[in-house]
Amino acid sequence: MTLPKLDTRLDRDHQSVERPPEARSAVRPTYVSADDLATALGYAEAVDALDAAFREEDPSAGPVRSHLEIPAGELLLMPAHAARDAGVKLVTIAKGNPERGLPLIHGVYVLFAPETLVPVAIFDGAALTALRTAAVSALATRYLAAPAARRLVVFGAGAQARAHVHAMRAVRTIDHVTIVGGKSGRAADLVAELTSEGVAAQLGSAGAVADADIVCTCTTSSTPVFDAALVRPGTHVNAIGAYRPDARELEPALLSRARVVVETRSSALLEAGDVVLAIEDGALTDGALHELAPVVRGETTWSGTEITVFKSVGLALEDLAVAAAAAARLTAARPDDAGRP
């Protein structure tokens, strides 16, 4: 059976309803591909968009992310609204995909017009997730890492590892990158790719954290990926891989030595296994957690000689802030596309 093309069906259905001219111009939202997103918004601009969101909005105001377990993996739903925007992300996570040569994450993000709630743009969800996740780590790094930080160690070799290298370079002058990956050869491929882009990158082992100024853990591991005792005072760690309460990339001993910053306490205590398990182990208390928004606003400061850990699980507000910023830039670049990015 041959199915009708989606656009043809939409045209037929919409022709049967009499609509005012302004409604006719909003029939189809613009699709924003990964390439479109990369062209519209760089990492520095994404970090700035998140900076504004954490200053101006309440990150804890939105609903928690909903999960649905299915045989192939997970479905996630993340709606959000802000003063000027609204949107929702639909995401799938299939842990078997990397072995199939497919990305771990797929999805779409729908951005709505603020007053009419007409859908104005549909984003490649995986590309948006990679950009905003790395950008929020970079936002934390902007305020938590030593100003002179230059040596970066990244655990992982997938899309998030790649994105984190570029995001860290947007907020610090990184002149040395070590990639610590698995046995699949993907880490070597990432090093080769970064080298071809002019980044001084090399393969390394978990022991590289001893010389790191910034560490990013971007893995699917459910157990710690390096020895906490190796981390020097003044090192900043971004942990983004473990987003479930029963998984962690960091040893509890590291969190007991560090200032720990999370997006919101509520989301961290619900989903961040690094935090939840450290509390269960007695290495951390929920009262010791610092939220990112006060850090961004300058309400929370520290010496700069301490170990800092930013544990991220991802908020719907972050997707909305980055999608809205990209849509605004696309609109500015294409003024003839009235009402849409």
One Martini backbone bead per residue (centre of mass of N, CA, C, O) as a GRO file, in nm:
protein
  341
    1MET     BB    1   0.096   0.036   0.023
    2THR     BB    2   0.040   0.376  -0.060
    3LEU     BB    3   0.119   0.661   0.087
    4PRO     BB    4   0.057   0.968   0.141
    5LYS     BB    5   0.181   1.254   0.149
    6LEU     BB    6   0.189   1.470   0.399
    7ASP     BB    7   0.147   1.741   0.247
    8THR     BB    8  -0.098   1.650   0.082
    9ARG     BB    9  -0.284   1.593   0.322
   10LEU     BB   10  -0.270   1.872   0.446
   11ASP     BB   11  -0.384   2.027   0.208
   12ARG     BB   12  -0.657   1.884   0.196
   13ASP     BB   13  -0.752   1.942   0.488
   14HIS     BB   14  -0.719   2.260   0.482
   15GLN     BB   15  -0.914   2.316   0.236
   16SER     BB   16  -1.185   2.238   0.412
   17VAL     BB   17  -1.098   2.506   0.567
   18GLU     BB   18  -1.181   2.817   0.670
   19ARG     BB   19  -0.923   3.066   0.678
   20PRO     BB   20  -0.740   3.297   0.775
   21PRO     BB   21  -0.454   3.434   0.657
   22GLU     BB   22  -0.279   3.393   0.919
   23ALA     BB   23  -0.330   3.084   0.926
   24ARG     BB   24  -0.221   3.000   0.645
   25SER     BB   25   0.089   3.082   0.722
   26ALA     BB   26   0.079   2.831   0.967
   27VAL     BB   27   0.065   2.535   0.869
   28ARG     BB   28   0.386   2.511   0.844
   29PRO     BB   29   0.651   2.429   0.996
   30THR     BB   30   0.976   2.466   1.040
   31TYR     BB   31   1.256   2.286   0.955
   32VAL     BB   32   1.533   2.205   1.180
   33SER     BB   33   1.826   2.108   1.127
   34ALA     BB   34   2.137   2.041   1.219
   35ASP     BB   35   2.259   2.246   1.019
   36ASP     BB   36   2.077   2.484   1.083
   37LEU     BB   37   2.154   2.505   1.382
   38ALA     BB   38   2.461   2.545   1.344
   39THR     BB   39   2.424   2.810   1.179
   40ALA     BB   40   2.247   2.978   1.388
   41LEU     BB   41   2.407   2.830   1.650
   42GLY     BB   42   2.643   2.860   1.866
   43TYR     BB   43   2.787   2.797   2.162
   44ALA     BB   44   2.805   3.086   2.269
   45GLU     BB   45   2.504   3.155   2.216
   46ALA     BB   46   2.384   2.927   2.386
   47VAL     BB   47   2.506   3.017   2.653
   48ASP     BB   48   2.369   3.296   2.656
   49ALA     BB   49   2.078   3.190   2.657
   50LEU     BB   50   2.109   3.036   2.928
   51ASP     BB   51   2.194   3.268   3.102
   52ALA     BB   52   1.928   3.424   3.072
   53ALA     BB   53   1.737   3.201   3.177
   54PHE     BB   54   1.872   3.173   3.467
   55ARG     BB   55   1.813   3.474   3.539
   56GLU     BB   56   1.486   3.507   3.448
   57GLU     BB   57   1.409   3.224   3.532
   58ASP     BB   58   1.245   2.930   3.666
   59PRO     BB   59   1.377   2.614   3.662
   60SER     BB   60   1.146   2.481   3.870
   61ALA     BB   61   0.855   2.531   3.723
   62GLY     BB   62   0.850   2.283   3.572
   63PRO     BB   63   0.803   1.983   3.475
   64VAL     BB   64   0.884   1.678   3.483
   65ARG     BB   65   1.020   1.431   3.337
   66SER     BB   66   0.896   1.186   3.122
   67HIS     BB   67   0.874   0.825   3.136
   68LEU     BB   68   0.898   0.544   2.894
   69GLU     BB   69   0.907   0.213   2.892
   70ILE     BB   70   1.053   0.013   2.636
   71PRO     BB   71   1.195  -0.243   2.473
   72ALA     BB   72   1.410  -0.041   2.314
   73GLY     BB   73   1.366   0.178   2.567
   74GLU     BB   74   1.291   0.530   2.556
   75LEU     BB   75   1.047   0.777   2.647
   76LEU     BB   76   1.041   1.141   2.624
   77LEU     BB   77   0.897   1.430   2.804
   78MET     BB   78   0.948   1.807   2.742
   79PRO     BB   79   0.796   2.067   2.876
   80ALA     BB   80   0.776   2.437   2.814
   81HIS     BB   81   0.778   2.772   2.964
   82ALA     BB   82   0.789   3.123   2.907
   83ALA     BB   83   0.745   3.450   2.866
   84ARG     BB   84   0.790   3.403   2.518
   85ASP     BB   85   0.764   3.074   2.532
   86ALA     BB   86   0.703   2.743   2.372
   87GLY     BB   87   0.758   2.380   2.436
   88VAL     BB   88   0.853   2.043   2.302
   89LYS     BB   89   1.003   1.723   2.381
   90LEU     BB   90   1.084   1.431   2.185
   91VAL     BB   91   1.237   1.125   2.306
   92THR     BB   92   1.483   0.876   2.222
   93ILE     BB   93   1.633   0.576   2.383
   94ALA     BB   94   1.886   0.351   2.240
   95LYS     BB   95   2.139   0.151   2.356
   96GLY     BB   96   2.186  -0.022   2.076
   97ASN     BB   97   2.270   0.190   1.854
   98PRO     BB   98   2.582   0.216   1.847
   99GLU     BB   99   2.615  -0.085   1.739
  100ARG     BB  100   2.444   0.010   1.469
  101GLY     BB  101   2.539   0.311   1.391
  102LEU     BB  102   2.360   0.481   1.589
  103PRO     BB  103   2.216   0.700   1.762
  104LEU     BB  104   2.104   0.717   2.083
  105ILE     BB  105   1.948   0.984   1.995
  106HIS     BB  106   1.609   1.081   1.936
  107GLY     BB  107   1.413   1.361   1.792
  108VAL     BB  108   1.185   1.634   1.877
  109TYR     BB  109   1.115   1.993   1.842
  110VAL     BB  110   0.851   2.213   1.952
  111LEU     BB  111   0.774   2.541   1.850
  112PHE     BB  112   0.580   2.810   1.981
  113ALA     BB  113   0.382   3.058   1.971
  114PRO     BB  114   0.317   3.266   2.237
  115GLU     BB  115   0.002   3.341   2.169
  116THR     BB  116  -0.119   3.107   1.965
  117LEU     BB  117   0.037   2.821   1.958
  118VAL     BB  118   0.176   2.794   1.701
  119PRO     BB  119   0.362   2.602   1.507
  120VAL     BB  120   0.699   2.713   1.389
  121ALA     BB  121   0.899   2.468   1.486
  122ILE     BB  122   1.114   2.186   1.389
  123PHE     BB  123   1.351   2.000   1.555
  124ASP     BB  124   1.630   1.841   1.590
  125GLY     BB  125   1.659   1.673   1.883
  126ALA     BB  126   1.953   1.574   1.896
  127ALA     BB  127   2.090   1.843   1.827
  128LEU     BB  128   1.965   2.007   2.057
  129THR     BB  129   2.069   1.831   2.288
  130ALA     BB  130   2.371   1.858   2.234
  131LEU     BB  131   2.384   2.165   2.257
  132ARG     BB  132   2.247   2.219   2.540
  133THR     BB  133   2.419   2.029   2.713
  134ALA     BB  134   2.694   2.159   2.652
  135ALA     BB  135   2.606   2.454   2.722
  136VAL     BB  136   2.544   2.406   3.027
  137SER     BB  137   2.828   2.318   3.096
  138ALA     BB  138   2.955   2.586   2.999
  139LEU     BB  139   2.809   2.765   3.196
  140ALA     BB  140   2.933   2.641   3.448
  141THR     BB  141   3.227   2.685   3.359
  142ARG     BB  142   3.225   2.993   3.348
  143TYR     BB  143   3.183   2.998   3.686
  144LEU     BB  144   3.382   2.741   3.798
  145ALA     BB  145   3.627   2.764   3.640
  146ALA     BB  146   3.925   2.839   3.579
  147PRO     BB  147   4.037   3.091   3.384
  148ALA     BB  148   4.313   2.908   3.303
  149ALA     BB  149   4.185   2.681   3.172
  150ARG     BB  150   4.324   2.409   2.928
  151ARG     BB  151   4.274   2.111   3.037
  152LEU     BB  152   4.103   1.842   2.872
  153VAL     BB  153   3.872   1.582   2.979
  154VAL     BB  154   3.702   1.317   2.795
  155PHE     BB  155   3.430   1.104   2.844
  156GLY     BB  156   3.391   0.971   2.548
  157ALA     BB  157   3.266   0.939   2.172
  158GLY     BB  158   3.022   1.098   2.112
  159ALA     BB  159   2.820   1.361   2.068
  160GLN     BB  160   2.876   1.480   2.353
  161ALA     BB  161   3.181   1.482   2.344
  162ARG     BB  162   3.209   1.667   2.102
  163ALA     BB  163   3.039   1.904   2.212
  164HIS     BB  164   3.216   1.956   2.468
  165VAL     BB  165   3.466   2.050   2.335
  166HIS     BB  166   3.341   2.302   2.197
  167ALA     BB  167   3.212   2.430   2.449
  168MET     BB  168   3.473   2.470   2.615
  169ARG     BB  169   3.606   2.655   2.389
  170ALA     BB  170   3.389   2.891   2.435
  171VAL     BB  171   3.498   2.951   2.763
  172ARG     BB  172   3.792   2.837   2.701
  173THR     BB  173   4.146   2.801   2.661
  174ILE     BB  174   4.191   2.524   2.484
  175ASP     BB  175   4.508   2.319   2.427
  176HIS     BB  176   4.406   2.031   2.559
  177VAL     BB  177   4.292   1.698   2.455
  178THR     BB  178   4.136   1.417   2.619
  179ILE     BB  179   4.032   1.091   2.516
  180VAL     BB  180   3.805   0.865   2.686
  181GLY     BB  181   3.738   0.544   2.575
  182GLY     BB  182   3.663   0.270   2.439
  183LYS     BB  183   3.690  -0.029   2.213
  184SER     BB  184   3.555   0.070   1.922
  185GLY     BB  185   3.717   0.340   1.794
  186ARG     BB  186   3.570   0.615   1.844
  187ALA     BB  187   3.792   0.775   1.984
  188ALA     BB  188   3.988   0.784   1.745
  189ASP     BB  189   3.790   0.928   1.557
  190LEU     BB  190   3.761   1.183   1.728
  191VAL     BB  191   4.053   1.267   1.729
  192ALA     BB  192   4.078   1.294   1.422
  193GLU     BB  193   3.861   1.508   1.390
  194LEU     BB  194   3.983   1.723   1.578
  195THR     BB  195   4.255   1.746   1.436
  196SER     BB  196   4.132   1.840   1.159
  197GLU     BB  197   4.023   2.113   1.328
  198GLY     BB  198   4.283   2.201   1.522
  199VAL     BB  199   4.285   2.007   1.766
  200ALA     BB  200   4.456   1.914   2.055
  201ALA     BB  201   4.448   1.563   2.037
  202GLN     BB  202   4.406   1.262   2.249
  203LEU     BB  203   4.460   0.968   2.376
  204GLY     BB  204   4.344   0.811   2.689
  205SER     BB  205   4.322   0.774   3.030
  206ALA     BB  206   4.188   0.805   3.345
  207GLY     BB  207   4.460   0.937   3.458
  208ALA     BB  208   4.428   1.228   3.320
  209VAL     BB  209   4.285   1.383   3.559
  210ALA     BB  210   4.549   1.473   3.713
  211ASP     BB  211   4.592   1.714   3.466
  212ALA     BB  212   4.322   1.850   3.492
  213ASP     BB  213   4.088   2.126   3.470
  214ILE     BB  214   3.877   1.965   3.290
  215VAL     BB  215   3.585   1.750   3.325
  216CYS     BB  216   3.403   1.519   3.105
  217THR     BB  217   3.109   1.316   3.139
  218CYS     BB  218   2.993   1.116   2.834
  219THR     BB  219   2.828   0.852   2.930
  220THR     BB  220   2.669   0.512   2.986
  221SER     BB  221   2.760   0.467   3.257
  222SER     BB  222   2.684   0.313   3.593
  223THR     BB  223   2.986   0.362   3.668
  224PRO     BB  224   3.269   0.472   3.759
  225VAL     BB  225   3.544   0.629   3.550
  226PHE     BB  226   3.714   0.739   3.807
  227ASP     BB  227   3.952   0.845   4.035
  228ALA     BB  228   3.905   1.073   4.283
  229ALA     BB  229   4.208   1.103   4.392
  230LEU     BB  230   4.320   1.250   4.117
  231VAL     BB  231   4.183   1.509   4.187
  232ARG     BB  232   4.240   1.839   4.187
  233PRO     BB  233   4.251   2.127   4.304
  234GLY     BB  234   4.046   2.333   4.082
  235THR     BB  235   3.872   2.133   3.954
  236HIS     BB  236   3.641   2.075   3.687
  237VAL     BB  237   3.316   1.900   3.674
  238ASN     BB  238   3.123   1.739   3.416
  239ALA     BB  239   2.810   1.560   3.461
  240ILE     BB  240   2.591   1.389   3.200
  241GLY     BB  241   2.528   1.075   3.159
  242ALA     BB  242   2.368   1.037   3.426
  243TYR     BB  243   1.986   1.019   3.444
  244ARG     BB  244   1.969   0.813   3.682
  245PRO     BB  245   1.933   0.698   4.018
  246ASP     BB  246   2.117   0.412   3.941
  247ALA     BB  247   2.345   0.608   3.818
  248ARG     BB  248   2.714   0.658   3.777
  249GLU     BB  249   3.036   0.842   3.717
  250LEU     BB  250   3.088   0.910   4.023
  251GLU     BB  251   3.243   0.920   4.305
  252PRO     BB  252   3.159   0.997   4.625
  253ALA     BB  253   3.437   1.119   4.708
  254LEU     BB  254   3.416   1.364   4.519
  255LEU     BB  255   3.158   1.499   4.639
  256SER     BB  256   3.281   1.531   4.930
  257ARG     BB  257   3.514   1.746   4.810
  258ALA     BB  258   3.289   1.918   4.671
  259ARG     BB  259   3.125   2.149   4.487
  260VAL     BB  260   2.777   2.113   4.422
  261VAL     BB  261   2.609   2.149   4.109
  262VAL     BB  262   2.273   2.217   4.005
  263GLU     BB  263   1.998   2.300   3.852
  264THR     BB  264   1.809   2.136   4.056
  265ARG     BB  265   1.720   1.974   4.330
  266SER     BB  266   1.473   1.817   4.232
  267SER     BB  267   1.605   1.684   3.980
  268ALA     BB  268   1.848   1.552   4.122
  269LEU     BB  269   1.680   1.380   4.337
  270LEU     BB  270   1.533   1.219   4.098
  271GLU     BB  271   1.791   1.158   3.861
  272ALA     BB  272   2.079   1.187   4.006
  273GLY     BB  273   2.285   0.938   4.082
  274ASP     BB  274   2.535   1.082   4.191
  275VAL     BB  275   2.363   1.209   4.421
  276VAL     BB  276   2.179   0.990   4.539
  277LEU     BB  277   2.411   0.782   4.607
  278ALA     BB  278   2.581   0.971   4.785
  279ILE     BB  279   2.364   1.006   5.000
  280GLU     BB  280   2.332   0.704   5.067
  281ASP     BB  281   2.652   0.688   5.146
  282GLY     BB  282   2.719   0.970   5.312
  283ALA     BB  283   2.881   1.193   5.114
  284LEU     BB  284   2.601   1.357   5.106
  285THR     BB  285   2.385   1.640   5.103
  286ASP     BB  286   2.118   1.825   5.005
  287GLY     BB  287   2.226   2.093   5.146
  288ALA     BB  288   2.501   2.095   4.954
  289LEU     BB  289   2.342   2.200   4.724
  290HIS     BB  290   2.377   2.388   4.425
  291GLU     BB  291   2.237   2.617   4.225
  292LEU     BB  292   2.277   2.765   3.919
  293ALA     BB  293   2.131   3.039   3.923
  294PRO     BB  294   2.291   3.177   4.159
  295VAL     BB  295   2.558   3.159   4.014
  296VAL     BB  296   2.485   3.335   3.767
  297ARG     BB  297   2.389   3.583   3.962
  298GLY     BB  298   2.615   3.597   4.206
  299GLU     BB  299   2.507   3.451   4.491
  300THR     BB  300   2.740   3.230   4.438
  301THR     BB  301   3.058   3.175   4.590
  302TRP     BB  302   3.420   3.104   4.548
  303SER     BB  303   3.765   3.059   4.542
  304GLY     BB  304   3.886   2.841   4.302
  305THR     BB  305   4.039   2.591   4.475
  306GLU     BB  306   3.816   2.406   4.430
  307ILE     BB  307   3.620   2.152   4.377
  308THR     BB  308   3.397   2.117   4.097
  309VAL     BB  309   3.049   2.011   4.043
  310PHE     BB  310   2.848   1.940   3.755
  311LYS     BB  311   2.513   1.817   3.764
  312SER     BB  312   2.335   1.689   3.486
  313VAL     BB  313   1.989   1.621   3.342
  314GLY     BB  314   1.805   1.822   3.226
  315LEU     BB  315   1.601   2.084   3.090
  316ALA     BB  316   1.337   2.222   2.928
  317LEU     BB  317   1.436   2.518   2.937
  318GLU     BB  318   1.691   2.473   2.767
  319ASP     BB  319   1.560   2.399   2.502
  320LEU     BB  320   1.393   2.656   2.474
  321ALA     BB  321   1.621   2.867   2.474
  322VAL     BB  322   1.772   2.754   2.223
  323ALA     BB  323   1.539   2.743   2.020
  324ALA     BB  324   1.460   3.045   2.035
  325ALA     BB  325   1.735   3.157   1.947
  326ALA     BB  326   1.743   3.016   1.673
  327ALA     BB  327   1.477   3.127   1.561
  328ALA     BB  328   1.557   3.426   1.568
  329ARG     BB  329   1.794   3.397   1.369
  330LEU     BB  330   1.631   3.282   1.132
  331THR     BB  331   1.440   3.520   1.104
  332ALA     BB  332   1.661   3.734   1.048
  333ALA     BB  333   1.770   3.576   0.788
  334ARG     BB  334   1.433   3.539   0.704
  335PRO     BB  335   1.210   3.789   0.664
  336ASP     BB  336   0.999   3.656   0.451
  337ASP     BB  337   0.921   3.453   0.691
  338ALA     BB  338   0.644   3.510   0.815
  339GLY     BB  339   0.604   3.390   1.150
  340ARG     BB  340   0.883   3.240   1.093
  341PRO     BB  341   1.201   3.083   1.102
   0.00000   0.00000   0.00000
